Amino acid sequence: MATGLYRENIQIEKAKLQAFIKNKEQWAVLIPGYLHHEFPNEQNMIWVFKGDFGIIQKAVKVNLKDKESNPNQVMFDLVGLSDPINGDGYIEITQDQNGTCQLIGNLTMKASGFLAGMMNPVLEKFVPQLVEQLVQEMAVKARML
């Protein structure tokens, strides 16, 4: 199972960062390789992005289904629509005593089926890079609010 966890300190008012992570429309476009997204309903977001899997580049379509969330955390399950990939993740905000916010991204993905033996080692490299780049881009965008 491939897992990516990345934390970024960000000097921003906590309420602004909470509003930013709650509005997925603002950060959906920041995923590396972003092609497009849609919201079939309030609990689901479909992301289509170009994944660079070493020697293979392909469009990947995934459904992110909201799980329980609160102002400091957006949790989701991930179901592959174009490939047999499943997982889960979250975007979370913490704050230290000095008022510095920390934006945390976590994603776990696992391939199944016929190509799982080839896909899972590729995901081991891909997922941590994806999470790091997404959180970094989210921090930049949030600072601009």
C-alpha positions in Angstrom: 0.0 0.0 0.0 1.5 3.3 -1.1 1.3 6.2 1.4 2.2 9.8 1.2 2.2 12.2 4.2 3.4 15.8 3.9 3.3 18.8 6.3 3.9 22.4 5.4 4.0 25.3 7.9 2.0 28.3 6.7 1.6 31.8 8.2 -2.1 32.4 7.6 -5.2 33.0 9.7 -6.6 29.7 10.7 -10.2 30.6 9.6 -9.0 31.5 6.1 -7.2 28.1 5.8 -10.3 26.3 7.1 -12.4 28.0 4.5 -9.8 27.1 1.8 -9.7 23.4 2.5 -13.5 23.2 2.8 -13.9 24.6 -0.7 -12.5 21.8 -2.8 -13.2 23.9 -5.9 -10.2 26.1 -4.9 -7.7 23.3 -4.6 -8.9 20.7 -7.0 -7.0 22.3 -9.8 -3.7 22.1 -7.9 -3.2 18.4 -8.1 -0.1 17.7 -10.2 -1.0 16.8 -13.7 -4.5 18.3 -13.3 -6.7 17.9 -16.4 -10.2 18.6 -15.0 -12.7 17.9 -12.2 -16.4 17.7 -11.6 -18.7 17.6 -8.7 -21.6 15.1 -9.4 -23.0 15.9 -5.9 -21.9 17.5 -2.7 -20.2 14.4 -1.3 -18.3 13.4 -4.4 -15.6 15.0 -6.5 -14.2 13.3 -9.6 -10.6 14.3 -10.4 -8.9 13.5 -13.7 -5.2 14.0 -13.8 -2.2 12.9 -15.9 -0.1 10.5 -13.9 3.5 10.1 -14.7 4.3 6.5 -13.7 7.9 6.3 -14.8 7.9 5.3 -18.4 4.1 5.5 -18.7 2.0 8.6 -18.6 -1.8 8.2 -18.5 -4.9 9.9 -17.6 -6.2 8.7 -14.2 -9.8 9.3 -13.1 -10.7 8.9 -9.5 -13.7 9.6 -7.3 -13.1 11.2 -3.9 -16.0 10.6 -1.7 -16.3 12.7 1.4 -16.2 11.0 4.8 -16.8 12.7 8.0 -15.1 16.1 8.1 -14.8 19.0 10.5 -13.5 22.6 10.0 -9.9 21.4 10.5 -10.1 18.2 8.4 -11.4 17.0 5.1 -11.4 13.2 4.9 -12.2 11.1 1.8 -12.2 7.6 0.3 -10.8 7.3 -3.1 -12.1 4.9 -5.8 -10.4 4.5 -9.2 -12.8 5.0 -12.1 -10.3 4.4 -14.9 -8.1 1.9 -13.0 -8.6 -0.6 -10.1 -7.0 1.8 -7.5 -8.6 2.4 -4.1 -7.5 4.3 -1.0 -8.2 7.1 1.3 -6.8 10.3 2.6 -7.3 13.6 4.3 -6.3 17.3 4.4 -5.8 18.6 7.9 -5.0 21.8 9.7 -3.2 22.0 13.0 -1.9 25.1 14.9 0.9 25.5 17.4 1.1 27.8 20.4 2.7 30.5 18.2 -0.2 30.6 15.9 1.6 29.0 13.0 -0.8 26.7 11.0 0.4 23.4 9.6 -1.3 22.0 6.5 -1.1 18.2 6.4 -1.9 16.0 3.4 -2.2 12.2 3.6 -3.0 9.8 0.9 -3.0 6.0 0.7 -3.5 4.1 -2.6 -3.4 0.5 -3.6 -3.9 -1.1 -6.9 -5.8 -4.4 -7.3 -6.6 -6.8 -10.1 -4.4 -8.0 -13.0 -1.9 -5.1 -13.0 -1.5 -4.8 -9.2 1.9 -6.4 -9.2 3.2 -3.8 -11.6 1.2 -0.8 -10.4 1.8 -1.0 -6.6 5.6 -0.5 -6.9 5.0 2.5 -9.1 2.5 3.9 -6.7 5.1 3.7 -3.9 7.1 6.4 -5.7 4.1 8.3 -7.2 1.9 8.9 -4.1 4.4 10.6 -1.8 5.5 13.0 -4.6 1.8 13.7 -5.4 1.0 14.5 -1.8 4.1 16.7 -1.3 3.4 18.7 -4.5 -0.3 19.1 -3.8 0.2 20.4 -0.2 3.0 22.8 -1.3 0.7 24.2 -4.0 -2.2 24.4 -1.6 0.0 26.4 0.9 1.0 28.8 -1.9 -2.6 29.3 -3.0 -4.0 29.7 0.5 -1.4 32.4 1.3 -2.7 34.4 -1.7 -6.3 34.5 -0.3 
